[in-house]
Amino acid sequence: MTEASLYDQILDFSNRANPWPLYEKLRSQPVWQESDGTFVVSTYREIYALMHDPRLSSDMTNLLPQFADRVPPAEGPHSFITTDPPRHDVLRRLAMRQFGPPHRPDLIDRLTPALSGIVTGLIDKIAEKQEVDLVDEVAYPFPVAVICHLLGVPPEDEPKFSAWVNPIVNALARPTPEQVQARDDARQQMSNYMFELAQRRRTEPGDDMISGYVTDDSPDGRLEGGDLFATLMLLLIAGHETTVNLITNGWLTLQRHPDVLERLRTEPRFAIRLVEELLRYEPSVHILPFRTAVSDIEIGDTTIRKGHPIAVMLASGNRDPECIPHADRFDPDRADNVHLSFAGGVHYCFGAPLARLEAQIALTQLAKRLHNPRLVADPPPYRPSPVLRGPIHLRVAYESILPAGNG
């Protein structure tokens, strides 16, 4: 039997709790070519350069025919993260117009009191308990509530999304035929829901993003039809799934570093530096799996050939000691934190400011209000996906919940 490659081992669920030794081995050379034709890029400088290289494509229709089965076609339209300029640029401008500068430059800042209120309410609900699953009680419902509020999804409809999102996320990387079918079914149900909601917002618009998309005439026009529904599905998924992992990975890391947890309790602005280091040290997104090249790309001694699949190993780059001193050390006081966790180039995550703020607020409140918290299991159980990596459950015991505003 042929020994599994390092990339295959990283994808293997048995290594989900601790992929870091495998990434270290992977970085022994910048680029690996898998036996199936995939090129795997693992080192910081090469990843950074690649993400800013116009020859790197997010449009899988650019794959050579022999690789077409690597990404089984999903039913329905594709979002702007799976397109290239110039089409990508138009779709991204239309999406961004309702989320931030220049059209709504203060949207995120104005959310801060509401975000704090949501977290306060979630922690209040666990005040009578001494042990909870932090994913179910805080890390998941918080960003779901936020993105639903921004988009204009009625609060009573929020529980529907976990049933739709999980099959979509589980089909990342190398999906089985069953996972592909479950993904496409979930996408169709979500698309149907979004169509009905968009129709309501056309006749009864509010101050939410969906209302803006269906009523605002920008210089690029409006998001319409499949482009609208693909964008809404993307924002619903990306708007909470990665933040769930950021908060959960963050709390797990804090529990493993009690001295840092104590600083978060007592230093008012420490959360800003802390979250930046958490993004580097325990990123939510480990791999960008669906990339290809529109022409040959030379990286060191390797030529990434046109039309071949490319896997960009963001988490590996974040721990590259050639560019990041003491890369395996968790150090929120780093002077220059140059992580790759929001990708880069034209596909840099436009939700980054919101994700940072959500994690800062959630982790700070948890640190200040959970008295003597302890992990029930370490390592915790992990989600199936090697792409969006994080605990599926994180059970935490504590002596009591302190009142909001304590300390």
NUBABA-513827 format. One record per residue (C-alpha): residue number from 1; x, y, z; chain; residue in three letters. Coordinates in steps of 0.25 Angstrom, whole numbers, always signed. Example, Ala and Ser with C-alpha at 12.3 -4.5 7.8 and 13.67 -1.06 7.14 Angstrom:
# NUBABA-513827
[pt 1; [+49; -18; +31]; A; ALA]
[pt 2; [+55; -4; +29]; A; SER]
END
This chain:
# NUBABA-513827
[pt 1; [+0; +0; +0]; A; MET]
[pt 2; [+5; +14; -4]; A; THR]
[pt 3; [+8; +23; +8]; A; GLU]
[pt 4; [-1; +35; +9]; A; ALA]
[pt 5; [+5; +48; +5]; A; SER]
[pt 6; [+6; +59; +15]; A; LEU]
[pt 7; [-6; +66; +9]; A; TYR]
[pt 8; [-14; +54; +10]; A; ASP]
[pt 9; [-10; +52; +24]; A; GLN]
[pt 10; [-14; +67; +27]; A; ILE]
[pt 11; [-28; +64; +21]; A; LEU]
[pt 12; [-29; +52; +29]; A; ASP]
[pt 13; [-39; +54; +41]; A; PHE]
[pt 14; [-30; +46; +50]; A; SER]
[pt 15; [-20; +58; +50]; A; ASN]
[pt 16; [-30; +69; +52]; A; ARG]
[pt 17; [-27; +72; +66]; A; ALA]
[pt 18; [-12; +74; +63]; A; ASN]
[pt 19; [-8; +76; +49]; A; PRO]
[pt 20; [+4; +85; +53]; A; TRP]
[pt 21; [+15; +74; +52]; A; PRO]
[pt 22; [+10; +71; +38]; A; LEU]
[pt 23; [+10; +86; +34]; A; TYR]
[pt 24; [+25; +86; +39]; A; GLU]
[pt 25; [+29; +75; +30]; A; LYS]
[pt 26; [+21; +81; +18]; A; LEU]
[pt 27; [+29; +93; +19]; A; ARG]
[pt 28; [+42; +86; +16]; A; SER]
[pt 29; [+39; +90; +2]; A; GLN]
[pt 30; [+30; +102; -3]; A; PRO]
[pt 31; [+22; +94; -13]; A; VAL]
[pt 32; [+18; +79; -14]; A; TRP]
[pt 33; [+12; +72; -25]; A; GLN]
[pt 34; [+2; +61; -21]; A; GLU]
[pt 35; [+1; +49; -30]; A; SER]
[pt 36; [-13; +53; -34]; A; ASP]
[pt 37; [-7; +66; -40]; A; GLY]
[pt 38; [-11; +76; -29]; A; THR]
[pt 39; [+0; +86; -25]; A; PHE]
[pt 40; [+1; +89; -10]; A; VAL]
[pt 41; [+7; +102; -6]; A; VAL]
[pt 42; [+12; +103; +9]; A; SER]
[pt 43; [+22; +114; +12]; A; THR]
[pt 44; [+19; +128; +15]; A; TYR]
[pt 45; [+26; +136; +5]; A; ARG]
[pt 46; [+21; +127; -6]; A; GLU]
[pt 47; [+6; +127; -1]; A; ILE]
[pt 48; [+7; +143; +0]; A; TYR]
[pt 49; [+12; +144; -14]; A; ALA]
[pt 50; [+3; +134; -20]; A; LEU]
[pt 51; [-10; +141; -14]; A; MET]
[pt 52; [-5; +154; -21]; A; HIS]
[pt 53; [-2; +147; -34]; A; ASP]
[pt 54; [-13; +150; -45]; A; PRO]
[pt 55; [-9; +136; -51]; A; ARG]
[pt 56; [-16; +130; -39]; A; LEU]
[pt 57; [-30; +127; -42]; A; SER]
[pt 58; [-42; +124; -33]; A; SER]
[pt 59; [-51; +120; -45]; A; ASP]
[pt 60; [-51; +105; -45]; A; MET]
[pt 61; [-56; +105; -60]; A; THR]
[pt 62; [-41; +108; -63]; A; ASN]
[pt 63; [-37; +94; -58]; A; LEU]
[pt 64; [-32; +85; -69]; A; LEU]
[pt 65; [-43; +75; -73]; A; PRO]
[pt 66; [-36; +63; -66]; A; GLN]
[pt 67; [-38; +70; -53]; A; PHE]
[pt 68; [-52; +75; -55]; A; ALA]
[pt 69; [-57; +64; -45]; A; ASP]
[pt 70; [-49; +70; -34]; A; ARG]
[pt 71; [-60; +80; -31]; A; VAL]
[pt 72; [-73; +74; -34]; A; PRO]
[pt 73; [-82; +85; -40]; A; PRO]
[pt 74; [-92; +91; -30]; A; ALA]
[pt 75; [-106; +93; -34]; A; GLU]
[pt 76; [-109; +108; -35]; A; GLY]
[pt 77; [-100; +121; -37]; A; PRO]
[pt 78; [-86; +123; -32]; A; HIS]
[pt 79; [-82; +135; -22]; A; SER]
[pt 80; [-72; +145; -25]; A; PHE]
[pt 81; [-61; +137; -17]; A; ILE]
[pt 82; [-61; +127; -28]; A; THR]
[pt 83; [-59; +137; -40]; A; THR]
[pt 84; [-47; +145; -45]; A; ASP]
[pt 85; [-46; +160; -49]; A; PRO]
[pt 86; [-53; +167; -55]; A; PRO]
[pt 87; [-66; +160; -52]; A; ARG]
[pt 88; [-61; +158; -38]; A; HIS]
[pt 89; [-58; +172; -36]; A; ASP]
[pt 90; [-72; +177; -40]; A; VAL]
[pt 91; [-79; +166; -31]; A; LEU]
[pt 92; [-70; +170; -19]; A; ARG]
[pt 93; [-73; +185; -21]; A; ARG]
[pt 94; [-88; +182; -21]; A; LEU]
[pt 95; [-87; +173; -9]; A; ALA]
[pt 96; [-78; +182; -1]; A; MET]
[pt 97; [-87; +194; -4]; A; ARG]
[pt 98; [-97; +190; +7]; A; GLN]
[pt 99; [-86; +186; +17]; A; PHE]
[pt 100; [-75; +197; +18]; A; GLY]
[pt 101; [-68; +208; +12]; A; PRO]
[pt 102; [-71; +216; +4]; A; PRO]
[pt 103; [-86; +214; +4]; A; HIS]
[pt 104; [-88; +210; +19]; A; ARG]
[pt 105; [-74; +214; +25]; A; PRO]
[pt 106; [-79; +213; +40]; A; ASP]
[pt 107; [-87; +201; +39]; A; LEU]
[pt 108; [-78; +192; +48]; A; ILE]
[pt 109; [-75; +203; +58]; A; ASP]
[pt 110; [-89; +205; +60]; A; ARG]
[pt 111; [-91; +191; +63]; A; LEU]
[pt 112; [-82; +190; +75]; A; THR]
[pt 113; [-93; +193; +86]; A; PRO]
[pt 114; [-103; +182; +79]; A; ALA]
[pt 115; [-91; +172; +79]; A; LEU]
[pt 116; [-88; +174; +93]; A; SER]
[pt 117; [-103; +173; +97]; A; GLY]
[pt 118; [-104; +159; +89]; A; ILE]
[pt 119; [-92; +153; +96]; A; VAL]
[pt 120; [-97; +158; +110]; A; THR]
[pt 121; [-111; +152; +108]; A; GLY]
[pt 122; [-104; +139; +103]; A; LEU]
[pt 123; [-95; +138; +116]; A; ILE]
[pt 124; [-107; +142; +125]; A; ASP]
[pt 125; [-114; +130; +120]; A; LYS]
[pt 126; [-104; +120; +125]; A; ILE]
[pt 127; [-103; +127; +139]; A; ALA]
[pt 128; [-110; +116; +146]; A; GLU]
[pt 129; [-101; +105; +140]; A; LYS]
[pt 130; [-87; +100; +144]; A; GLN]
[pt 131; [-84; +94; +131]; A; GLU]
[pt 132; [-87; +97; +116]; A; VAL]
[pt 133; [-83; +94; +102]; A; ASP]
[pt 134; [-78; +108; +98]; A; LEU]
[pt 135; [-80; +105; +83]; A; VAL]
[pt 136; [-95; +103; +85]; A; ASP]
[pt 137; [-97; +114; +96]; A; GLU]
[pt 138; [-89; +125; +91]; A; VAL]
[pt 139; [-79; +123; +79]; A; ALA]
[pt 140; [-90; +119; +69]; A; TYR]
[pt 141; [-102; +127; +73]; A; PRO]
[pt 142; [-94; +140; +74]; A; PHE]
[pt 143; [-89; +142; +60]; A; PRO]
[pt 144; [-102; +135; +54]; A; VAL]
[pt 145; [-110; +146; +61]; A; ALA]
[pt 146; [-101; +157; +56]; A; VAL]
[pt 147; [-101; +153; +41]; A; ILE]
[pt 148; [-116; +150; +41]; A; CYS]
[pt 149; [-118; +164; +47]; A; HIS]
[pt 150; [-109; +170; +37]; A; LEU]
[pt 151; [-116; +163; +25]; A; LEU]
[pt 152; [-130; +165; +30]; A; GLY]
[pt 153; [-133; +150; +33]; A; VAL]
[pt 154; [-144; +149; +44]; A; PRO]
[pt 155; [-139; +144; +57]; A; PRO]
[pt 156; [-149; +133; +57]; A; GLU]
[pt 157; [-143; +127; +45]; A; ASP]
[pt 158; [-128; +127; +50]; A; GLU]
[pt 159; [-129; +112; +55]; A; PRO]
[pt 160; [-131; +108; +40]; A; LYS]
[pt 161; [-117; +111; +36]; A; PHE]
[pt 162; [-109; +101; +44]; A; SER]
[pt 163; [-117; +90; +36]; A; ALA]
[pt 164; [-113; +96; +23]; A; TRP]
[pt 165; [-99; +101; +26]; A; VAL]
[pt 166; [-93; +88; +32]; A; ASN]
[pt 167; [-95; +80; +19]; A; PRO]
[pt 168; [-89; +91; +11]; A; ILE]
[pt 169; [-76; +93; +20]; A; VAL]
[pt 170; [-74; +78; +20]; A; ASN]
[pt 171; [-73; +77; +5]; A; ALA]
[pt 172; [-61; +85; +5]; A; LEU]
[pt 173; [-47; +79; +0]; A; ALA]
[pt 174; [-50; +65; -5]; A; ARG]
[pt 175; [-65; +62; -4]; A; PRO]
[pt 176; [-71; +49; -5]; A; THR]
[pt 177; [-83; +47; -15]; A; PRO]
[pt 178; [-92; +47; -3]; A; GLU]
[pt 179; [-87; +60; +3]; A; GLN]
[pt 180; [-88; +66; -11]; A; VAL]
[pt 181; [-103; +62; -11]; A; GLN]
[pt 182; [-105; +67; +3]; A; ALA]
[pt 183; [-98; +80; -1]; A; ARG]
[pt 184; [-106; +83; -13]; A; ASP]
[pt 185; [-119; +80; -6]; A; ASP]
[pt 186; [-116; +90; +5]; A; ALA]
[pt 187; [-112; +100; -5]; A; ARG]
[pt 188; [-125; +99; -12]; A; GLN]
[pt 189; [-133; +100; +1]; A; GLN]
[pt 190; [-125; +112; +5]; A; MET]
[pt 191; [-127; +119; -9]; A; SER]
[pt 192; [-142; +116; -8]; A; ASN]
[pt 193; [-142; +123; +5]; A; TYR]
[pt 194; [-134; +135; +1]; A; MET]
[pt 195; [-143; +137; -12]; A; PHE]
[pt 196; [-155; +138; -3]; A; GLU]
[pt 197; [-148; +147; +7]; A; LEU]
[pt 198; [-143; +156; -4]; A; ALA]
[pt 199; [-157; +157; -10]; A; GLN]
[pt 200; [-162; +162; +3]; A; ARG]
[pt 201; [-151; +172; +4]; A; ARG]
[pt 202; [-154; +178; -10]; A; ARG]
[pt 203; [-168; +182; -5]; A; THR]
[pt 204; [-165; +185; +10]; A; GLU]
[pt 205; [-150; +190; +10]; A; PRO]
[pt 206; [-143; +192; +23]; A; GLY]
[pt 207; [-129; +197; +28]; A; ASP]
[pt 208; [-123; +183; +25]; A; ASP]
[pt 209; [-114; +178; +15]; A; MET]
[pt 210; [-124; +170; +7]; A; ILE]
[pt 211; [-133; +182; +5]; A; SER]
[pt 212; [-121; +190; +0]; A; GLY]
[pt 213; [-117; +180; -10]; A; TYR]
[pt 214; [-131; +179; -16]; A; VAL]
[pt 215; [-134; +194; -16]; A; THR]
[pt 216; [-121; +202; -17]; A; ASP]
[pt 217; [-116; +206; -31]; A; ASP]
[pt 218; [-101; +207; -31]; A; SER]
[pt 219; [-92; +211; -42]; A; PRO]
[pt 220; [-90; +196; -45]; A; ASP]
[pt 221; [-105; +194; -44]; A; GLY]
[pt 222; [-112; +184; -35]; A; ARG]
[pt 223; [-109; +170; -30]; A; LEU]
[pt 224; [-120; +162; -38]; A; GLU]
[pt 225; [-124; +147; -40]; A; GLY]
[pt 226; [-114; +137; -37]; A; GLY]
[pt 227; [-103; +147; -34]; A; ASP]
[pt 228; [-112; +152; -22]; A; LEU]
[pt 229; [-115; +138; -16]; A; PHE]
[pt 230; [-101; +133; -18]; A; ALA]
[pt 231; [-96; +146; -10]; A; THR]
[pt 232; [-106; +144; +1]; A; LEU]
[pt 233; [-103; +130; +3]; A; MET]
[pt 234; [-88; +133; +3]; A; LEU]
[pt 235; [-90; +144; +14]; A; LEU]
[pt 236; [-99; +135; +22]; A; LEU]
[pt 237; [-89; +124; +23]; A; ILE]
[pt 238; [-76; +132; +23]; A; ALA]
[pt 239; [-82; +143; +32]; A; GLY]
[pt 240; [-83; +133; +44]; A; HIS]
[pt 241; [-76; +120; +41]; A; GLU]
[pt 242; [-62; +125; +42]; A; THR]
[pt 243; [-65; +134; +54]; A; THR]
[pt 244; [-70; +122; +61]; A; VAL]
[pt 245; [-57; +115; +59]; A; ASN]
[pt 246; [-49; +128; +63]; A; LEU]
[pt 247; [-57; +129; +76]; A; ILE]
[pt 248; [-56; +114; +80]; A; THR]
[pt 249; [-41; +113; +76]; A; ASN]
[pt 250; [-38; +126; +83]; A; GLY]
[pt 251; [-45; +121; +96]; A; TRP]
[pt 252; [-38; +107; +95]; A; LEU]
[pt 253; [-24; +114; +93]; A; THR]
[pt 254; [-27; +124; +105]; A; LEU]
[pt 255; [-30; +112; +114]; A; GLN]
[pt 256; [-17; +106; +110]; A; ARG]
[pt 257; [-10; +119; +113]; A; HIS]
[pt 258; [-16; +124; +127]; A; PRO]
[pt 259; [-6; +135; +128]; A; ASP]
[pt 260; [-12; +141; +115]; A; VAL]
[pt 261; [-26; +139; +120]; A; LEU]
[pt 262; [-23; +147; +132]; A; GLU]
[pt 263; [-18; +158; +124]; A; ARG]
[pt 264; [-30; +158; +116]; A; LEU]
[pt 265; [-38; +160; +129]; A; ARG]
[pt 266; [-30; +172; +134]; A; THR]
[pt 267; [-25; +179; +122]; A; GLU]
[pt 268; [-35; +187; +115]; A; PRO]
[pt 269; [-29; +188; +101]; A; ARG]
[pt 270; [-22; +175; +101]; A; PHE]
[pt 271; [-33; +168; +93]; A; ALA]
[pt 272; [-28; +175; +80]; A; ILE]
[pt 273; [-14; +169; +80]; A; ARG]
[pt 274; [-19; +156; +85]; A; LEU]
[pt 275; [-29; +153; +74]; A; VAL]
[pt 276; [-19; +157; +64]; A; GLU]
[pt 277; [-10; +146; +69]; A; GLU]
[pt 278; [-21; +136; +70]; A; LEU]
[pt 279; [-24; +138; +56]; A; LEU]
[pt 280; [-9; +135; +53]; A; ARG]
[pt 281; [-7; +124; +63]; A; TYR]
[pt 282; [-21; +116; +62]; A; GLU]
[pt 283; [-27; +121; +49]; A; PRO]
[pt 284; [-42; +118; +45]; A; SER]
[pt 285; [-38; +115; +31]; A; VAL]
[pt 286; [-26; +105; +29]; A; HIS]
[pt 287; [-27; +103; +14]; A; ILE]
[pt 288; [-31; +110; +1]; A; LEU]
[pt 289; [-34; +97; -7]; A; PRO]
[pt 290; [-41; +102; -20]; A; PHE]
[pt 291; [-31; +109; -27]; A; ARG]
[pt 292; [-24; +107; -41]; A; THR]
[pt 293; [-14; +115; -50]; A; ALA]
[pt 294; [-18; +122; -63]; A; VAL]
[pt 295; [-4; +120; -68]; A; SER]
[pt 296; [+9; +114; -63]; A; ASP]
[pt 297; [+14; +120; -50]; A; ILE]
[pt 298; [+29; +118; -46]; A; GLU]
[pt 299; [+31; +116; -30]; A; ILE]
[pt 300; [+45; +113; -27]; A; GLY]
[pt 301; [+49; +101; -34]; A; ASP]
[pt 302; [+35; +97; -37]; A; THR]
[pt 303; [+26; +100; -48]; A; THR]
[pt 304; [+11; +100; -45]; A; ILE]
[pt 305; [+5; +96; -58]; A; ARG]
[pt 306; [-7; +103; -64]; A; LYS]
[pt 307; [-20; +97; -61]; A; GLY]
[pt 308; [-16; +88; -49]; A; HIS]
[pt 309; [-22; +89; -36]; A; PRO]
[pt 310; [-15; +97; -25]; A; ILE]
[pt 311; [-17; +96; -10]; A; ALA]
[pt 312; [-12; +108; -2]; A; VAL]
[pt 313; [-8; +104; +12]; A; MET]
[pt 314; [-11; +117; +20]; A; LEU]
[pt 315; [-9; +111; +34]; A; ALA]
[pt 316; [+4; +105; +30]; A; SER]
[pt 317; [+9; +119; +25]; A; GLY]
[pt 318; [+4; +125; +38]; A; ASN]
[pt 319; [+14; +116; +45]; A; ARG]
[pt 320; [+26; +118; +36]; A; ASP]
[pt 321; [+38; +121; +44]; A; PRO]
[pt 322; [+46; +127; +32]; A; GLU]
[pt 323; [+37; +139; +33]; A; CYS]
[pt 324; [+31; +139; +47]; A; ILE]
[pt 325; [+40; +138; +58]; A; PRO]
[pt 326; [+37; +127; +68]; A; HIS]
[pt 327; [+25; +123; +60]; A; ALA]
[pt 328; [+20; +112; +69]; A; ASP]
[pt 329; [+19; +121; +81]; A; ARG]
[pt 330; [+6; +128; +85]; A; PHE]
[pt 331; [+10; +142; +87]; A; ASP]
[pt 332; [+0; +153; +86]; A; PRO]
[pt 333; [+11; +163; +88]; A; ASP]
[pt 334; [+17; +161; +75]; A; ARG]
[pt 335; [+22; +174; +69]; A; ALA]
[pt 336; [+18; +171; +55]; A; ASP]
[pt 337; [+7; +161; +53]; A; ASN]
[pt 338; [+7; +157; +38]; A; VAL]
[pt 339; [-3; +146; +37]; A; HIS]
[pt 340; [-10; +140; +25]; A; LEU]
[pt 341; [-23; +137; +32]; A; SER]
[pt 342; [-32; +146; +23]; A; PHE]
[pt 343; [-25; +142; +10]; A; ALA]
[pt 344; [-20; +153; +2]; A; GLY]
[pt 345; [-20; +160; -12]; A; GLY]
[pt 346; [-34; +163; -18]; A; VAL]
[pt 347; [-40; +152; -10]; A; HIS]
[pt 348; [-36; +158; +4]; A; TYR]
[pt 349; [-47; +155; +13]; A; CYS]
[pt 350; [-57; +167; +14]; A; PHE]
[pt 351; [-63; +162; +27]; A; GLY]
[pt 352; [-50; +164; +34]; A; ALA]
[pt 353; [-53; +176; +42]; A; PRO]
[pt 354; [-66; +170; +47]; A; LEU]
[pt 355; [-60; +156; +51]; A; ALA]
[pt 356; [-49; +163; +59]; A; ARG]
[pt 357; [-59; +171; +66]; A; LEU]
[pt 358; [-68; +159; +69]; A; GLU]
[pt 359; [-56; +151; +75]; A; ALA]
[pt 360; [-51; +163; +83]; A; GLN]
[pt 361; [-65; +165; +90]; A; ILE]
[pt 362; [-68; +150; +92]; A; ALA]
[pt 363; [-55; +146; +97]; A; LEU]
[pt 364; [-54; +158; +106]; A; THR]
[pt 365; [-67; +156; +113]; A; GLN]
[pt 366; [-65; +141; +114]; A; LEU]
[pt 367; [-52; +144; +121]; A; ALA]
[pt 368; [-58; +154; +131]; A; LYS]
[pt 369; [-70; +147; +134]; A; ARG]
[pt 370; [-67; +132; +135]; A; LEU]
[pt 371; [-61; +130; +149]; A; HIS]
[pt 372; [-50; +119; +149]; A; ASN]
[pt 373; [-53; +113; +136]; A; PRO]
[pt 374; [-48; +99; +132]; A; ARG]
[pt 375; [-47; +90; +120]; A; LEU]
[pt 376; [-55; +77; +121]; A; VAL]
[pt 377; [-48; +71; +110]; A; ALA]
[pt 378; [-35; +74; +103]; A; ASP]
[pt 379; [-33; +72; +92]; A; PRO]
[pt 380; [-48; +74; +89]; A; PRO]
[pt 381; [-56; +67; +77]; A; PRO]
[pt 382; [-53; +75; +64]; A; TYR]
[pt 383; [-62; +78; +52]; A; ARG]
[pt 384; [-60; +69; +40]; A; PRO]
[pt 385; [-55; +79; +31]; A; SER]
[pt 386; [-40; +81; +29]; A; PRO]
[pt 387; [-43; +94; +22]; A; VAL]
[pt 388; [-51; +102; +33]; A; LEU]
[pt 389; [-44; +95; +45]; A; ARG]
[pt 390; [-50; +97; +59]; A; GLY]
[pt 391; [-56; +89; +71]; A; PRO]
[pt 392; [-70; +84; +68]; A; ILE]
[pt 393; [-72; +84; +83]; A; HIS]
[pt 394; [-64; +91; +94]; A; LEU]
[pt 395; [-69; +87; +108]; A; ARG]
[pt 396; [-65; +97; +119]; A; VAL]
[pt 397; [-68; +96; +134]; A; ALA]
[pt 398; [-68; +108; +143]; A; TYR]
[pt 399; [-71; +111; +158]; A; GLU]
[pt 400; [-81; +123; +154]; A; SER]
[pt 401; [-84; +134; +144]; A; ILE]
[pt 402; [-81; +148; +149]; A; LEU]
[pt 403; [-90; +159; +146]; A; PRO]
[pt 404; [-89; +167; +133]; A; ALA]
[pt 405; [-79; +179; +135]; A; GLY]
[pt 406; [-72; +172; +146]; A; ASN]
[pt 407; [-57; +177; +147]; A; GLY]
END
